[in-house]
Amino acid sequence: METKSKDFLRRVVEEDLDLGKYKKVITRFPPEPNGFPHIGHAKSIAINFGIAKEYGGYCNLRMDDTNPTTEDTKYVEALKDAVEWLGFEWRGDVRYTSDYFSKIHGYAIKLIKMGKAYVDSLDEDEIREYRGTVTQAGKRSRYAQRTIEENLELFEKMKNGEFKDGEHLLRAKIDMSSANMKMRDPILYRIRHAHHFRAKDEWSIYPLYDFAHPLSDYIEGVSHSICTLEFENNRDIYDWVLDTLQLEPPRPYQHEFARLNINYTVMSKRKLLELVKEKIVNGWDDPRLPTIAGYKRRGYTPESILNFCESIGVSKSNSTVDVAQLEFSIRDDLNKKVPRVMSILNPLKVTIENYDGYEKIDASYYPADVPKEGSRKLPFSKEIYIDRDDFMETPSKGYFRLTPNQPVRLKYAYIISCKEIVKDSNGDIVEIKAEYYPNSKSGEDESGIKVKSAIQWVEAKEAKRIEVRLYDRLFKTQAPEGVEDINPDSLKIIKNALIEPAVIDEKPDVRFQFEREGYFYADPIDYTDEKPVFNKIVALKESFSKKKKNIAQKSSKPEVKKAQIDGEVVPMTKEEETLFENYTKELKLNSEVANTLARDKKLSSFYQEALESFNSPVNIANIVTNDVARELKTKEIDDLRFSPKDVAQLVKMVDEELISNKIAKQVFEEMGQSGKEPKAIVEAKGLVQISDPKIIRPIIDEVIAKNPENVEKFRAGNKKLLGFFVGQVLKATKGKGNPKVVNALVGESLRG
């Protein structure tokens, strides 16, 4: 079971080791140092370093420094810091593609001598014109007829800096009619008269990624070159370079996985750089950015990032992950280890008129279900502050906190009731005069007074004044394009919040749960004891925030008799915990899906039975927790017209790309209505997915021909129209077109 549940990359590695293809697993993480790494890089780091470690090998950290105009040592340091912060170690020194410039140059000369590369002198427009389209073969440059001697001489002059930028290029001589347009005599070297941050001014020519990458991997002895799906079409060049040069085995092979996309987030380095340069954010480590430095400064832990990467798994198809899943990971991590403390973000003074003493109250930092110990003393006197949200002069139904007629408990302390409301000249409440009940202290309650809620408070004289930075999502739309989608409320700063003194004086931790507010982190740069600054990491559970928001709206419902518990959920039973651990650790399900399955016996039983028929843990879990769960809201399992085996068969057809996810939804609906097996439905309705480019390309050509204005707009820069064209092609195939193939072919046609 354990072997079967491994992702496809690990299965490839195990098969290669079993066949004796490699003696040791060697991977590499090869980023370009032209920006700070983001959470997408974290996934790549976790995969490359994780696989190498699991199979007793090692991973190199290599900077792909082949473009001197955009790279900088500050980005190198940021990349090194990200890998170290996530808990990984690279083998030996940091490596650079520039370390191999001489060797790569030697391989280029070898290709020229073999007649497999030539110096081209076409300008940019001609190169584009000669390239052809996805439906029309390209035309080889007239300069490809140069002799080997001419090419060697020109290439040497390029190296010596005797030509201007763009005047000449070195190209591979492959196939100008190739269906893969990247194989139509790709560029290997370009002229760049720019200062390189490591090589200084030694070189006037620089290799392109597609040439430098496979050779750098080979030089380092890499076994598995793992990269994201956008490099899938580049694999043909990768193989061509290594095969044509007839390099001594073993040689590396490239394998691609789906890159990480998150809603409400941009991952483009270009767009991130724009946000930094335009000062829309406060540098690369702004806590609103998806950079590793940003998450680190916001207060995320390495464990939460790695758990998130593990929960989303390794896939061959691109998808967008809900940012709520990342937020769940940090909550889940912090919930088990950070102290709970009281803070007041919007203070309202309360004077307890019948209390004249002073005492210190013992209070634990952790709830009973957290296996950690630690406590502090809470000073208490007649003058305290509560949050303004915890008092309502004219309360709505279902409001359980302090009102003129409703007492409330001060957490860890006494019950108080309101005796007088003090207002200023504008009619705003500035103070509550209250009364306390001496026999109502928490744990010793003999007052007989019943309350339905406990609220936060701090003692007025000893409370510490703090600055709180409330961070929200940087973008207001799920698929942001750029600055036009910025959320204007992504940062709110509260200058005069209050917190209990032990947090500052005793420093029990750097991360805290501010009760009922969320999780917070002492800013590692701006924090001082004189001016403490805390960043909001993440809010408490969304279910609770929704509950708060809907209290007034749902006043028609009967009052809830149970006392309000802030931000907590019912704990799992031991059996549920065991299932949850198995689902997340063994089957690699994300935490939200695992949580749903573990807590629902009917779903869990259905899932296990489906899994016995076909081993695809993640995809079966997704359909069970969404589609099957929806059916079970109104039916019992015995009433379903499909079986776990049917669901497994449906998932198998999706995994084998016989049908698309969209078609799978249609088939599932038909299964629920007719009770037929998914295979029979697909065959009867002719729903098999179309993946053959020969069938899809004519349809694309027809769609493009019908929409010349949109083609022009796309080529002028409106990239959003790609979705329009893909949609039109899929519509023309009646939903049968393989979305992945259609997307790639449409992109090639439009760019051609």
PyMOL commands that set and color helices and strands:
alter all, ss='L'
color gray80, all
select helices_A, chain A and resi 8-18+39-54+73-85+97-113+124-131+142-145+148-159+181-183+209-220+229-231+235-244+269-277+292-298+302-312+323-335+388-390+438-440+483-485+502-505+542-549+574-586+591-599+601-613+617-632+637-639+644-655+661-674+678-685+693-706+708-715+721-732+739-751
alter helices_A, ss='H'
color red, helices_A
select strands_A, chain A and resi 26-29+58-63+95-96+117-120+169-172+187-191+205-207+224-228+253-257+261-262+320-321+340-341+343-344+347-352+359-364+375-380+383-387+408-410+415-423+429-436+454-455+458-459+464-471+491-499+511-514+518-522+533-538
alter strands_A, ss='S'
color yellow, strands_A
deselect
rebuild
show_as cartoon
